Amino acid sequence: MQEAVNELAGSFPSWTEFVRVVSRLTAALLVGALIGYQRERVGKAAGLRTHMLVALGTSLFVIGVVEFGMGEDAVSRVIQGLATGIGFLGAGSILKIEDNEEIRGLTTASGIWMTAAASVAIGLGLIGIGFLAGGLAWIVLSVFHRLQPKQIDGPPHGNG
């Protein structure tokens, strides 16, 4: 048991570092919750928990690399990998319904991508920028949804 305690204690060299990591992870969770709550509220499959987990995981990848002391090139590669991986996750939320020539899930995929991007900023310590991006994403999803013109003829827009 003592070895486990020593391992945990040794993974945070200082109280300041612990607080920094906790504040970044919490900030990422808040951004994920903000975007995810909006998606949940409108009944989308990728809602609150999905966006919170994407935010937490994305931020954790970046924080891990930064806190380990890896160079900018390593951080850049991690961010590139995240962008690819999150793109793949988002692609899984896009459906093409053949009968109606309808595409669904583009907005959900974009929300997941945006959540990850804001969480990368937070993981890098740019918490204000991450919150700003999350707030702007919420505005786009909540406010601009109401301004979107209704389509009369043909298949529905690719939103969702």
Secondary structure as UniProt FT lines:
FT   HELIX           2..10
FT   HELIX           15..41
FT   TURN            42..43
FT   HELIX           48..68
FT   HELIX           72..91
FT   TURN            92..93
FT   STRAND          95..97
FT   TURN            98..101
FT   STRAND          102..104
FT   HELIX           106..123
FT   TURN            124..125
FT   HELIX           127..147
//
